[in-house]
Amino acid sequence: MTIDYMAEAFAEARKGLGQTSPNPAVGAVLVKDGQVVGRGYHTFANRRHAEIVALEEAGDLARGATLYLTLEPCSHEGRTGPCTDALIAAGVGSVVAAMEDPNPLVSGQGFARLRAAGIPAAVSTRHAAEAEALNEAFCFYMRERRPLVTLKSALTLDGKIAAPDDNKGWITSEQARAHVQQLRHRTDAILTGIGTVEADDCALTDRTGLPRSRPLLRIVLDSQLRVRPDSQMVRRGPRDLLVATTSAANGDRRRALEKEGVEVVVLDGPDGRTNLRALVELLAGRQYQSLMIEAGSKVNGAALDSGIVDKVFFYYAPKIFGGLQSLPVAGGRGRRRRADAMLLRDVRLHTMSRDEFAVEAWVARGARS
């Protein structure tokens, strides 16, 4: 039986999910004479990269071994020294990586340094798609220099997210809501609007209980600073909360929030609203690689209209609200002609429960139906 050592490297990498940002999740497996002699995965708190952990476990057995790695080894000085230097010093026989590192500080240079030292280094192209998906936000950030923005929502089959009179309870099942928590765990920041905060008194926390490399940054769009200091959003962790507002907001309200430890930023946009593009730029400067939007119809519509949304993740429940007053997933002006509809690409379906599914897709930039 042929053993897929790269699959084992991916299993190692997934142990670090949620614990590596702003670094990628990486797994490593060292194999010698058909036996795994070292394993490792990276977490930001541990500092050591996956290759180094595997080398330390293997000890002298690393000499002549083949390293299977989910991402090209680094060749630059960062929080740690170059992993390529450690691999060369350990006498590793060959390296097989699932993909080239999109970080411009590496980007093929790790492979080049290994080859220059006489160590064969190759890319396993059949694993490239899996490697890209594993570090989707990291890869996007490295290429675009801004966070990957995903619009998440729970919908009825007719595309509604709220009923006009009573919205107690949930649209989707417990299984779907548990999946949302997994998405939150892998996300650096989450955004909602003041309308959702006032209606639900939500906290928007990561409730998986799993360790994170840094706290989930919760962001509220609040142009008039209506968020209350005694709200769940503030009480659950004021120092992990950012409120984006405008210069029209009341100064006393701002000081009251800042006294509680909340960060308030003024980002003036058109029509007296918060500037969403400026918010994304702010997050990019702080190395937040992913942002998930969990908001109401108005904010969803504004996000789509602003062009900041890169992906959608829509959970569909086997329900119909109907009526003209039930709120659609995206409000605002929307598209006035069929020809101007926003197109999606690379659509994937996920089964959530017996009668529920989710749609994951990328926004097709500049495309029209």
N, C-alpha and C positions, 0 to 999 in steps of 0.2 A: 504494500500500500504506500502510495506517494503522499508524504506529509506536506501540507501547504504551510510552510513556515511564515509566509507573508500574512496569512490569515491569523496566525498566532501573534504576529507583531501588531496587527490591527486590534486584536483582543486586548493586548497590553495598553495600546493607546487609549482605548475607550475607558480604561480605568481612571484616566485623568480628566475626562470631560467635565467642564465646569470649574476645573482647578488650575487652568493654565493661562488664561487671558492676562495680559495681551500677547502671550506666546501661543504657539500652536500646540495641539495635543499630538504627541509623538510616542510611538511604541517601537521597541527594538528587541530582536531575538538573535543570539549568537549560536551558531550551529557548527559542531565539529564531529566528523566521523558519524554523521547521522544522528547525533544526540544534541539536544539543547543544553548548552553549558552556561548560558547567561540570559537573563530577561530584564527589561526595564521599561518604565514609562515616566514621562515628565509631569511634574506639578510645579507651579510657580513658587510655592513655599519651600519646596525641597531644593530649588535652584539647579540641581544637577540635571543635565539632559538625559534622555532615555539611553543613549549610547553609553554614557559614562556609568550609569547604574548597571547596565548589562556587562560592561567591562569589569567592573568591580566584583560582580558576582562570579564571573568566569575566571578571574585571576590569570594564571599562566596558561590556562586552556584557551584563552582568546587568541594566542599565537597560531596563525594559519587557519583560523575559523572564518566562516562566512557570516557576515552581519546582514540580517534582513531588517529593513528600516522603513517606516511609513513616510518619511520625508528626508530629503537630502540633508546630510550632516552639515552643520554650520562651519564656516571657515573664518569667522571674524571674532573679535574680542567684544563681548557684551557683559552680562552679569557673570558669565563664566568664560573660560578660555575656549579657543576653537576646538570643536569635537574632532575635526579632522586630524589635528596634531596628536590628540590622545589615541586615535585609532592607529595612526602611523607608529607611534611609540609602542603600542601594544603588539604590533606585528600582525594585525588582522589580515587574513589572506585575501578577502574580496568583500565588496559591499554591493548589495542590491537594494535600491530604494524605490518606493512606489511612485514618487513624483519629484520633480525639481522644486526647490524652495522658491516661491514667488517673491520673497523678500529680496529687494535689490542689493542688499549687503551680501547675499549668498548667490542666488540665481545662477547655478552652474559652477560657481567657483569652488564649492566643496568637492564636487566630482573631479574638477580639474586638479586640485591639490592632491587628492588621493592618487590619481593616475600619474601625476608627476613623480610621486613617491614609489611607483611601481605596483600600486594596488588596483586591480581591476574594479571599476565602479560602473554599474549599469542601472537603467531605469526599467522597472517592470511595468510596461505600458498597459498590460491587462488589469492592473490594479489602480491605474491613474484616476479613474472616475470615483472609485471608493475613497481614495486619498483626498481628492478635492472635496467630496461631500463631508468627510470627517472634519475638515478645517474650513468649511465654507466661508464663515465670516472672516477668518484670518486671511484667506486667499483674496477675498473681495477687498478687504482693507488695504492689503499690500499693493494691489493693482490700481485701486481707485482712490486711495488715500482718504477714505471716509467710511463710516460705518455702514454695514449692510442693514437696510431698513425693511422690516417685514410687517405687513398689516395683517393682524390676526383678528378673526371675528367668529362668533357662533351665530348661525343663521337657521331660519326655517327653510323649507324647500322652495318657498316663493321669495327668498332673499330678504326676509325681514329680521330685524334684530331686537325690536321692542314693540309691544302692544300699546295702544293709546291710553288705556285706563289703569291697568294693573300689571306690573312686571315682577311680582314676587315669584321666587322659584328660578329654575334654570331652563334654558332652551335645550341644552345638550345633556348627555348622560354623565354619570360619574367617571366612566372610562375616558370619555373625551376630555373631561376637566382634568383628569390625572395626566393626560398627555400634554395639556397646556402647561402644567407645572414642569414637565420635562423640558419644554421649549424655554420656559422662563429660566430654568437652571443653566441652560447653555447660552443665555443672553446676557449681555453686559448692562443694558439699560432698557427700561420699559416706560412708555409714555401714555398718558390719558388726558382727558379734558376735565375742566372744573365741573361741567355738567354731570359727568359720570361720578365724580367724587361726591357731589352733593346728593345725587339720587341714590347711590349705593353705599355711601360711607365706606368705600373700599380701602384696602391697604396695599394691594398689588405686590405682595411679597412672594419670594420663592419658598414654597411650602414643602419642597421635597425633603428637607432636613439633611441634604447632602452637602458636603463641604464645597466652598467656592474659593477662587483665588482672590476675589474682591467682592464686596457687597453689590447686590443688584441695585443700580441707581434708578430710583423712581422719579419720574418727571411729570409735572402737572402743567398743562397750558392754562393760564389763568390771567387774562388781560387786565382784570380789575382787582385781582387779589382777593377773591371771595373765599378762598380756602380758610377754614377755621383752625386756629391753633389747637383746639381740642378734638379735631377730627382723627379718625383712625390713621389716615395718611401721615399725619404729623406724629401722633403718639407711638406708632410702630417703629419709628426710627428716623428722627428728624435729620440726622447727619447723613443719611443716605437718600435724602429728598432734595430735589431741585425744582423750584417753581419758576417757570418762564412767564414773564409778564411784559407790560408795556410801560412807557413813561407816564401814562395817564393814571396808573394805579395809585391808590392812597398811600402816602408816606407812613402814616401811623400803622397801617396794616403790615407794611413791609417790615417795619421795625419790630412789630410783635412776632412775626414769623422768624426773623433773624435772631431774636432773643431766645427762641426755642431751639436754635441750631440749624434752621432751614436755610439753604442757599437760595437767594432770589436773584435772578438775572433779568435785566431789561433788554428785550430783543424786539424792537419796534418793526412791525411789518405793515403791509397795505391794509387799508380799511380799519385801522385801529386794532388789528389782530397781532398776535405774536408771530414773528418771522420764523417759519419752520426751517427754511434753508440755513439761516444763521444758527439755529439750534443744532442742526446736524454738523455744521462747521465747528461749533464749540466742542461737541463730543469728539469729533475727529482729532482736534488739537489735544484732547486729554486721553487719546488712545483707546477710546471706547470703540470696539470693532463691530458691535451689533446693537441694534435698537429695534424693539418690538412695540408696535402700536396696539394697545387694547383700549379702545375708546368708543364713543358713540357716533351716530350718523354724521353729525356736523364736523367733528375732527377728522373722521375717516375721509369725508369728502374733500376737506381742505388739504389733507395729506396727499391724496391722489392728484388733486388739481395742481399742487405745488411741484409735483414731479419728484418728491423725495422717496417715494415707495419703490423698492426694487423687487419685492416678492409679496405674495399673498398666501395666507394659510387660513382657509375657511372651513369651519366645522359645520356640517349640515345635519340637522335633526329631522326625523320623519314627521314634520309638523307643517301646518299651513295657517298663517294668521289671516291673510286676505285683507281686504279693505284698503282704502286710500289713506287712512290716518296712521296705520302701522308704519314704523320707521324702516326705511331701506338701509342696507349696509353702508351706503355712501350718500350723504345728502348734498346740499349746495346746488349749484346750477347744473352740474353734470354735463354730459354730452348732449347737444341739442339735435344731432343728426346721427343716424345709424352709421354713416360713413366715418364718423369721428370716434367711434367706440374704441376704448382702450383695449388693446390686444394682449393676451398672455401667451407664454411659450413654455415648453418643457413641462407640461402639465403632468402631475402625478396624483394618483388616488391612493388614499390610505383608509383601510377599514378600522373603524373605532369600536364598534359593537355590531350586533347582529343587523341592525337597521340604520346604522350611522356610518358616515364616511367623511373624509376631509379631502379638500383639494389644495394642493401645494403647486404654485406656479410662479414663474418669473414674469415681470412686466416687460413686454417687448418694446424697447425704446424706439420712438419715432415711427412705429408701425401703425397702420390704420386698416380697418376691415375692408 
